Amino acid sequence: MPSLSYCAIENTASALESTVGRIEEKGARYLKSVNQYEREAYPRLLELCKRFVELHEEYQDVIESWSNNDPVYEDEDDDDDDDEYENDDWRSW
């Protein structure tokens, strides 16, 4: 499910928090109960989380500037279409 660019981080954090909560609460029982699509997505999610941590480290100076209330800059290349992330068959990722 695509997320609008202006709230993608917030929405993704909420979805990941929910998933982590289920695993913490139910553990192996939850993981054994997920369907095949979820099982196939799990390694991809893990790799994306690792990449997210790498990007956090790479752009840490920018992220730290958020606490200084630095101005928000609009991305000039962002036409808000998010075309590069669209894929009719998201399971092929």
C-alpha positions in Angstrom: 0.0 0.0 0.0 1.6 3.3 -1.1 2.0 6.1 1.4 1.8 9.8 0.6 5.2 11.4 0.5 4.4 14.0 3.1 3.5 11.4 5.7 5.4 8.3 4.5 7.8 8.1 7.5 5.0 8.6 10.0 2.7 6.0 8.4 5.6 3.5 8.0 6.6 3.9 11.6 3.1 3.2 12.8 2.8 0.1 10.6 6.2 -1.2 11.8 5.4 -0.4 15.4 2.2 -2.5 15.0 4.1 -5.4 13.5 6.9 -5.3 16.1 4.2 -5.2 18.8 2.5 -8.3 17.4 5.8 -10.2 17.4 6.7 -9.0 20.9 3.3 -10.0 22.2 2.8 -13.3 20.5 6.3 -14.3 19.5 6.6 -17.5 17.5 2.9 -18.1 17.6 2.3 -15.0 15.5 5.2 -15.7 13.1 3.8 -19.3 12.5 0.4 -17.9 11.8 1.2 -15.4 9.0 0.2 -16.2 5.5 2.5 -16.9 2.6 2.6 -13.3 1.4 3.7 -12.2 4.8 6.4 -14.9 4.9 7.7 -13.8 1.6 7.7 -10.1 2.6 9.6 -10.8 5.9 13.1 -11.0 4.5 12.5 -7.9 2.4 11.3 -6.0 5.4 14.4 -7.1 7.3 16.7 -5.9 4.5 14.8 -2.6 4.2 15.2 -2.0 8.0 18.9 -2.6 7.7 19.1 -0.2 4.8 17.1 2.3 6.8 19.7 2.2 9.6 22.5 2.6 7.0 20.7 5.7 5.6 20.2 7.1 9.1 23.9 6.9 9.7 24.7 8.4 6.4 22.4 11.4 6.9 22.7 11.7 10.7 23.8 15.4 10.4 20.6 16.3 8.6 18.5 14.3 11.1 20.3 15.9 14.0 19.5 19.3 12.5 15.8 18.6 13.0 16.2 19.3 16.7 17.5 22.8 15.9 14.2 23.6 14.1 16.0 24.1 10.9 13.6 25.1 8.1 11.9 22.5 6.0 13.0 22.5 2.4 10.8 21.3 -0.3 12.3 18.7 -2.6 12.5 20.3 -6.0 12.5 16.9 -7.7 9.5 15.6 -5.8 6.4 15.9 -8.0 4.5 14.0 -5.3 3.7 11.2 -7.8 6.1 8.7 -6.2 6.2 7.0 -9.6 9.6 5.3 -8.9 8.0 3.4 -6.0 4.8 2.3 -7.8 4.6 -1.3 -8.8 1.4 -3.0 -9.7 2.6 -6.3 -8.3 4.3 -5.3 -5.0 5.0 -9.0 -4.2 7.7 -8.9 -7.0 9.9 -6.5 -5.0 
